[in-house]
Amino acid sequence: MEPVQTPVTGSVRLPGSKSITNRALPLAALSEGHTLLTGALFAEDTLHMIACLRALGIAVVEDAANKTIHIAGCAGVIPATEADLFVGNSGTTARFLLSAICLGHGTYRMDGVPRMRQRPMRELVEALRALGADIAGDAMPLTVQARGLAGGQVRIAGAESSQFLSGLLMACPLASGNETAIGIDGPLFSDTYVSLTLSAIRAFGGVVHATKSLDRFTIPASQSYRSPGTFAIEPDASAASYFFAAAALTRGCVRVLGLTRQSTQGDIGFVDLLEQMGCNVESGADYVEVTGPAQLRGITCDMNTISDTVMTLAVLAPFADGPTHIHNVEHIRFKETDRLAAITEDLRRVGVQVDERQDGLTIYPCHAPQPAAIETFDDHRMAMSFAIMGLRARGIRIQNPACVAKTFPEYFEVLDALVNRSPIG
């Protein structure tokens, strides 16, 4: 990376949301009728979901040039009675599809890359077993002898991964026989993603009754999903955080098109933290714009609901006027890598003082980070975040930059196009 000599300014239109695309795909597949997804994301995670749906006998037609995906729904009847499903390192594909395939009738085997074999699945597996599923294994690889879900009552911990709950919520409307009641034990982490799931379910005609606190869900049995015809996918708010951070770090002004502060994606809340750090944020009918301050301020924040942006904030924190304290994000230790440990290691590589806690970090000011090769740990968000640091700090080299293909294959090209509107020294 090369530091910029003038503020980064301009506008950018980003790929579709991974979180929304990988919810819409299985819901469309289980629906009656044909669905056209517009603004869809084409990246490793969504391509794994598409490949798995095809292995299950679902007809999916991609048009990457126009960012559309056409899905012929199976009306709740999974065509294939046997399939091998490879999910890569896609947690959404693994957790959402494991729940969905339990609705089928047949033998389905699911596996992923070595890191996916380490990532938690037990809580979801045990919940599905309580609802009548026959699953061999508690982590990848898993084998499902599917014969439908019976519904019933189940409790699930909310602190490990909201994707477990989202998978159950998407599958259980098609359970037969019994209403499903899901109770949450302990705090529900990343609850904004659960709200995103509920919004997608309702767009496909599903009914889920949720308490205001999202600690109990009641799902009537034997429902049918119905295609809405066309389902539009917003630009990815998590990806937008990097471009907002570029403005914040360089005293620039960056507008992300197609996104508003009323987005259904919780990660739009990252701009609230930027405001606390001194940025100016404006939002219109079709954009959010961030202008960076003369000096960033250190803040104290609970990032539980926007945890995919922890790394973005972490690379801004060394340039603030005081320490930044990040709390309540222990669950990101179970992502593509142990993200709290990875952030700590890489920040220390560049000479930043970091206090690592079980549930968060304190990052101290360091206005002249030293040159270093950044180990990305095969984590797309590590690569994208530390690239932003390289706009201000000299000698930042990103190892394995291709890992961004997981959710944003064109990331460096888009960033380069934006940055090169300003002279680079």
C-alpha positions as CSV (number, residue, x, y, z in Angstrom):
1,M,0.0,0.0,0.0
2,E,1.1,3.6,-0.7
3,P,0.1,6.4,1.6
4,V,-2.0,9.2,0.1
5,Q,-0.7,12.8,0.2
6,T,-4.1,14.4,-0.1
7,P,-7.6,13.5,1.3
8,V,-9.4,10.6,-0.3
9,T,-12.6,12.0,-1.9
10,G,-15.2,10.6,-4.3
11,S,-18.1,8.3,-4.5
12,V,-18.3,4.5,-4.9
13,R,-21.0,1.9,-5.5
14,L,-20.3,-1.4,-3.8
15,P,-21.3,-5.0,-4.4
16,G,-24.4,-6.5,-2.8
17,S,-24.6,-7.5,0.8
18,K,-23.2,-11.0,1.5
19,S,-25.6,-11.3,4.5
20,I,-28.7,-10.5,2.5
21,T,-27.7,-12.5,-0.6
22,N,-27.0,-15.7,1.4
23,R,-30.3,-15.3,3.2
24,A,-32.3,-14.7,0.0
25,L,-30.8,-17.6,-1.9
26,P,-32.1,-20.4,0.4
27,L,-35.4,-18.7,1.0
28,A,-35.9,-18.3,-2.8
29,A,-34.9,-22.0,-3.2
30,L,-37.5,-23.2,-0.7
31,S,-40.2,-20.9,-2.1
32,E,-43.1,-21.5,-4.5
33,G,-42.3,-19.8,-7.8
34,H,-39.4,-18.1,-9.5
35,T,-37.3,-15.4,-7.8
36,L,-35.0,-12.8,-9.4
37,L,-32.4,-11.4,-7.0
38,T,-31.0,-8.1,-8.2
39,G,-27.9,-6.4,-6.9
40,A,-26.6,-9.8,-5.8
41,L,-23.1,-10.4,-4.5
42,F,-20.8,-12.7,-6.5
43,A,-18.1,-13.8,-4.2
44,E,-16.8,-17.1,-2.7
45,D,-19.4,-17.2,0.1
46,T,-22.4,-16.7,-2.2
47,L,-20.9,-19.0,-4.9
48,H,-20.6,-21.8,-2.3
49,M,-24.2,-21.3,-1.4
50,I,-25.2,-21.4,-5.1
51,A,-23.2,-24.6,-5.7
52,C,-24.8,-26.3,-2.7
53,L,-28.3,-25.4,-3.9
54,R,-27.5,-26.8,-7.3
55,A,-26.2,-30.0,-5.7
56,L,-29.6,-30.2,-3.9
57,G,-31.4,-30.0,-7.3
58,I,-32.4,-26.4,-7.3
59,A,-32.1,-24.6,-10.7
60,V,-30.0,-21.4,-10.3
61,V,-29.0,-19.2,-13.2
62,E,-26.4,-16.5,-12.6
63,D,-25.7,-13.3,-14.5
64,A,-22.7,-11.8,-12.9
65,A,-22.4,-9.0,-15.4
66,N,-25.8,-7.7,-14.4
67,K,-25.6,-8.9,-10.8
68,T,-28.7,-11.0,-10.9
69,I,-29.5,-14.5,-9.9
70,H,-32.6,-16.4,-11.0
71,I,-33.8,-19.2,-8.7
72,A,-36.6,-21.7,-9.5
73,G,-38.1,-22.5,-6.1
74,C,-38.8,-26.1,-5.0
75,A,-41.9,-25.2,-3.0
76,G,-40.4,-26.7,0.1
77,V,-39.6,-30.1,-1.5
78,I,-35.8,-30.5,-1.9
79,P,-35.4,-32.4,-5.2
80,A,-32.2,-34.3,-4.4
81,T,-32.3,-37.3,-2.1
82,E,-28.5,-37.4,-1.8
83,A,-25.9,-34.7,-2.1
84,D,-22.4,-33.8,-1.1
85,L,-22.2,-30.1,0.0
86,F,-19.0,-28.2,0.2
87,V,-19.3,-24.9,2.1
88,G,-15.7,-23.7,2.0
89,N,-15.3,-21.4,5.0
90,S,-18.7,-19.8,4.6
91,G,-20.4,-19.8,8.0
92,T,-23.7,-18.5,6.5
93,T,-23.8,-21.3,3.9
94,A,-23.0,-24.0,6.6
95,R,-25.4,-22.8,9.3
96,F,-28.3,-21.8,7.0
97,L,-28.1,-24.9,4.7
98,L,-27.7,-27.4,7.6
99,S,-31.1,-26.3,8.9
100,A,-32.7,-26.3,5.4
101,I,-31.5,-29.7,4.4
102,C,-33.1,-31.2,7.5
103,L,-36.4,-30.4,5.7
104,G,-35.6,-32.8,2.9
105,H,-35.8,-36.6,2.6
106,G,-32.5,-38.2,1.9
107,T,-28.8,-38.3,2.9
108,Y,-26.8,-35.1,2.7
109,R,-23.1,-34.8,3.6
110,M,-21.6,-31.4,4.4
111,D,-18.0,-30.4,4.8
112,G,-15.7,-27.4,4.5
113,V,-12.1,-26.2,4.6
114,P,-10.0,-27.0,7.7
115,R,-10.9,-23.8,9.4
116,M,-14.7,-24.5,8.9
117,R,-14.1,-27.8,10.6
118,Q,-12.9,-25.8,13.7
119,R,-15.8,-23.3,13.7
120,P,-18.7,-24.0,16.1
121,M,-21.7,-26.1,14.9
122,R,-22.6,-28.1,18.0
123,E,-25.2,-25.6,19.3
124,L,-27.1,-25.7,16.0
125,V,-26.8,-29.5,15.6
126,E,-28.2,-30.1,19.0
127,A,-31.1,-27.7,18.4
128,L,-32.0,-29.4,15.1
129,R,-31.8,-32.8,16.8
130,A,-34.3,-31.5,19.4
131,L,-36.6,-30.7,16.5
132,G,-36.4,-34.2,15.0
133,A,-33.3,-34.1,12.8
134,D,-30.9,-37.0,12.5
135,I,-27.4,-35.6,12.2
136,A,-24.1,-37.5,12.7
137,G,-21.3,-35.4,14.1
138,D,-21.1,-32.2,16.1
139,A,-18.7,-30.3,13.8
140,M,-17.8,-30.5,10.1
141,P,-18.0,-33.0,8.4
142,L,-21.6,-33.7,9.1
143,T,-24.1,-36.2,7.7
144,V,-27.8,-35.6,7.7
145,Q,-30.3,-38.4,7.3
146,A,-33.2,-36.1,6.5
147,R,-36.8,-36.8,7.0
148,G,-38.2,-33.4,7.6
149,L,-38.4,-31.3,10.8
150,A,-41.2,-32.0,13.3
151,G,-41.1,-28.6,15.1
152,G,-41.5,-28.4,18.9
153,Q,-39.7,-26.5,21.6
154,V,-36.0,-25.8,21.7
155,R,-33.6,-23.4,23.5
156,I,-30.4,-22.1,22.0
157,A,-27.5,-20.0,23.4
158,G,-27.4,-16.6,21.9
159,A,-23.7,-15.8,22.5
160,E,-21.8,-18.0,20.1
161,S,-23.3,-17.2,16.7
162,S,-26.5,-15.5,15.6
163,Q,-26.2,-17.7,12.4
164,F,-27.5,-20.7,14.4
165,L,-30.7,-18.9,15.3
166,S,-31.1,-17.5,11.8
167,G,-30.7,-21.0,10.3
168,L,-33.5,-22.3,12.6
169,L,-35.7,-19.3,11.9
170,M,-35.5,-19.8,8.1
171,A,-36.2,-23.6,8.2
172,C,-38.8,-23.9,10.9
173,P,-41.7,-22.3,9.1
174,L,-41.6,-25.4,6.9
175,A,-41.6,-27.8,9.8
176,S,-44.6,-30.1,9.8
177,G,-47.0,-31.0,12.6
178,N,-46.0,-28.8,15.5
179,E,-45.5,-25.1,16.1
180,T,-41.9,-24.3,16.9
181,A,-40.9,-22.3,19.9
182,I,-37.3,-21.1,20.2
183,G,-36.0,-19.6,23.4
184,I,-32.7,-17.8,23.8
185,D,-30.4,-18.6,26.7
186,G,-28.2,-15.7,27.8
187,P,-27.5,-12.6,25.7
188,L,-28.2,-12.7,22.0
189,F,-25.1,-11.4,20.2
190,S,-25.3,-9.8,16.8
191,D,-29.0,-9.3,17.1
192,T,-29.1,-7.0,14.1
193,Y,-28.4,-10.0,11.9
194,V,-31.4,-11.8,13.4
195,S,-33.5,-8.8,12.5
196,L,-32.1,-9.0,9.0
197,T,-33.2,-12.6,8.9
198,L,-36.7,-11.8,10.1
199,S,-37.0,-9.1,7.4
200,A,-36.0,-11.6,4.7
201,I,-38.3,-14.3,6.0
202,R,-41.3,-11.9,5.9
203,A,-40.4,-10.8,2.3
204,F,-40.9,-14.4,1.3
205,G,-44.2,-14.7,3.1
206,G,-43.0,-16.5,6.2
207,V,-44.5,-15.9,9.6
208,V,-42.3,-15.7,12.7
209,H,-43.6,-14.1,15.9
210,A,-40.7,-12.5,17.9
211,T,-40.7,-10.8,21.3
212,K,-39.4,-7.2,21.2
213,S,-36.2,-8.3,23.0
214,L,-35.7,-11.1,20.5
215,D,-35.4,-13.7,23.3
216,R,-38.3,-15.9,22.2
217,F,-39.7,-16.8,18.8
218,T,-42.9,-18.7,17.9
219,I,-43.2,-20.1,14.4
220,P,-46.5,-21.6,13.1
221,A,-46.0,-25.0,11.4
222,S,-46.6,-26.1,7.8
223,Q,-46.2,-22.8,6.2
224,S,-45.2,-22.1,2.6
225,Y,-42.7,-19.6,1.3
226,R,-43.8,-17.6,-1.7
227,S,-41.6,-15.8,-4.1
228,P,-41.9,-12.0,-4.1
229,G,-40.9,-12.1,-7.8
230,T,-38.0,-9.7,-7.6
231,F,-35.9,-9.2,-4.5
232,A,-33.5,-6.3,-4.4
233,I,-30.3,-6.6,-2.4
234,E,-28.7,-3.6,-0.8
235,P,-25.0,-2.8,-1.2
236,D,-22.9,-4.4,1.6
237,A,-22.8,-2.1,4.7
238,S,-19.9,-4.1,6.1
239,A,-17.8,-3.4,3.0
240,A,-18.9,0.2,3.1
241,S,-17.1,0.6,6.5
242,Y,-13.7,0.4,4.7
243,F,-14.5,3.3,2.4
244,F,-15.9,5.4,5.2
245,A,-12.8,4.7,7.2
246,A,-10.7,5.9,4.2
247,A,-12.4,9.2,4.5
248,A,-12.0,9.3,8.3
249,L,-8.3,8.5,8.1
250,T,-7.3,10.9,5.4
251,R,-9.6,13.9,6.3
252,G,-11.4,13.0,3.0
253,C,-15.0,12.8,2.0
254,V,-16.4,9.5,0.6
255,R,-20.0,8.9,-0.5
256,V,-21.3,5.3,-0.8
257,L,-24.1,5.1,-3.2
258,G,-27.2,2.9,-2.9
259,L,-27.0,2.8,0.9
260,T,-28.9,4.8,3.6
261,R,-28.8,5.1,7.3
262,Q,-32.2,3.3,7.3
263,S,-30.5,0.2,5.9
264,T,-31.7,-3.2,7.2
265,Q,-28.1,-4.1,7.7
266,G,-26.9,-3.4,11.3
267,D,-23.4,-2.6,10.2
268,I,-24.6,0.8,8.9
269,G,-24.2,1.6,12.6
270,F,-20.5,1.9,12.1
271,V,-21.1,5.5,10.9
272,D,-22.4,6.3,14.4
273,L,-19.0,5.4,15.8
274,L,-17.4,7.6,13.2
275,E,-19.5,10.5,14.3
276,Q,-18.3,9.9,17.9
277,M,-14.7,10.0,16.6
278,G,-15.4,13.4,15.1
279,C,-16.5,12.6,11.5
280,N,-19.4,14.3,9.8
281,V,-22.0,11.9,8.4
282,E,-24.7,12.9,5.9
283,S,-27.3,10.6,4.4
284,G,-29.7,11.1,1.5
285,A,-32.3,9.0,-0.3
286,D,-29.6,7.0,-2.0
287,Y,-26.3,7.6,-0.2
288,V,-24.3,7.9,3.0
289,E,-21.4,10.2,3.0
290,V,-18.6,10.5,5.6
291,T,-16.2,13.4,6.0
292,G,-13.1,12.9,8.1
293,P,-12.1,15.3,10.9
294,A,-8.8,17.1,11.4
295,Q,-8.2,14.8,14.4
296,L,-9.9,11.5,15.2
297,R,-11.0,11.0,18.8
298,G,-10.6,7.9,20.9
299,I,-13.9,6.3,22.0
300,T,-15.3,3.6,24.1
301,C,-17.8,1.4,22.4
302,D,-19.8,-1.8,22.6
303,M,-19.5,-3.3,19.1
304,N,-21.6,-6.5,19.7
305,T,-24.2,-5.7,17.1
306,I,-21.7,-4.5,14.5
307,S,-18.9,-6.9,15.1
308,D,-17.8,-7.3,11.5
309,T,-16.6,-3.8,11.6
310,V,-14.3,-4.2,14.7
311,M,-11.3,-4.6,12.5
312,T,-12.2,-1.4,10.6
313,L,-12.3,0.6,13.8
314,A,-9.1,-1.1,15.0
315,V,-7.1,0.4,12.2
316,L,-8.4,3.9,12.8
317,A,-7.8,3.8,16.5
318,P,-4.0,4.3,16.5
319,F,-4.6,7.6,14.8
320,A,-7.0,8.9,17.4
321,D,-6.0,11.4,20.1
322,G,-6.6,8.9,23.0
323,P,-7.2,5.2,23.6
324,T,-10.1,3.4,22.0
325,H,-11.8,0.7,24.0
326,I,-13.8,-2.0,22.2
327,H,-16.1,-4.2,24.3
328,N,-18.5,-7.2,24.1
329,V,-17.2,-8.9,21.0
330,E,-15.8,-12.2,22.3
331,H,-17.8,-14.1,19.6
332,I,-15.5,-12.8,16.8
333,R,-12.8,-15.3,18.1
334,F,-14.9,-17.9,16.3
335,K,-15.0,-16.3,12.9
336,E,-12.7,-16.9,9.9
337,T,-9.9,-16.6,12.4
338,D,-9.7,-15.6,16.1
339,R,-10.1,-11.9,15.1
340,L,-9.3,-10.4,18.4
341,A,-6.0,-12.3,18.5
342,A,-5.3,-11.5,14.9
343,I,-5.9,-7.8,15.3
344,T,-3.7,-7.7,18.3
345,E,-0.8,-9.5,16.5
346,D,-0.9,-7.3,13.4
347,L,-1.3,-4.0,15.3
348,R,1.7,-4.9,17.4
349,R,3.6,-5.7,14.2
350,V,3.3,-2.1,13.2
351,G,4.3,-0.8,16.7
352,V,0.8,-0.1,18.1
353,Q,0.2,-0.8,21.8
354,V,-2.8,-3.1,22.3
355,D,-4.4,-4.6,25.4
356,E,-6.2,-7.8,24.5
357,R,-9.1,-8.9,26.7
358,Q,-11.3,-12.0,26.3
359,D,-14.2,-9.8,25.0
360,G,-12.4,-6.9,23.4
361,L,-9.4,-4.6,22.9
362,T,-7.9,-1.3,24.1
363,I,-5.9,0.3,21.3
364,Y,-3.5,3.2,22.1
365,P,-2.5,6.1,19.9
366,C,0.5,5.6,17.5
367,H,0.6,8.3,14.9
368,A,3.5,6.8,13.0
369,P,3.1,3.1,12.7
370,Q,6.2,1.2,11.5
371,P,6.4,-0.6,8.2
372,A,5.3,-4.3,8.4
373,A,4.0,-7.2,6.4
374,I,0.4,-7.8,7.6
375,E,-0.5,-11.4,8.2
376,T,-4.2,-11.8,7.1
377,F,-4.8,-15.3,8.5
378,D,-6.8,-16.0,5.4
379,D,-9.4,-13.5,6.7
380,H,-10.9,-11.1,4.1
381,R,-11.7,-8.5,6.7
382,M,-8.1,-8.4,8.0
383,A,-6.8,-7.7,4.5
384,M,-9.4,-5.0,3.7
385,S,-9.0,-3.2,7.1
386,F,-5.2,-3.1,7.1
387,A,-5.2,-1.9,3.5
388,I,-7.0,1.2,4.8
389,M,-4.2,1.7,7.4
390,G,-1.8,1.7,4.5
391,L,-3.4,4.9,3.2
392,R,-1.9,6.7,6.1
393,A,1.1,4.6,7.3
394,R,4.1,3.8,5.2
395,G,5.3,0.3,4.4
396,I,2.1,-1.6,5.0
397,R,2.2,-4.8,2.9
398,I,-0.8,-7.1,2.8
399,Q,0.0,-10.8,2.7
400,N,-2.4,-13.0,0.7
401,P,-4.5,-10.2,-0.6
402,A,-6.5,-12.7,-2.7
403,C,-8.4,-13.7,0.5
404,V,-10.8,-10.8,-0.1
405,A,-12.5,-13.0,-2.7
406,K,-14.5,-14.4,0.1
407,T,-16.9,-11.4,0.1
408,F,-15.4,-8.7,-2.2
409,P,-13.2,-10.0,-5.1
410,E,-12.8,-6.5,-6.6
411,Y,-11.9,-4.8,-3.4
412,F,-8.4,-3.6,-4.3
413,E,-9.5,-2.4,-7.7
414,V,-12.4,-0.4,-6.3
415,L,-10.2,1.1,-3.6
416,D,-7.5,2.0,-6.1
417,A,-10.1,3.6,-8.4
418,L,-11.3,5.8,-5.5
419,V,-7.9,6.7,-4.2
420,N,-6.5,7.6,-7.6
421,R,-8.9,10.4,-7.9
422,S,-6.5,12.0,-5.5
423,P,-2.7,12.4,-6.1
424,I,-0.6,9.8,-4.5
425,G,2.9,10.4,-3.2
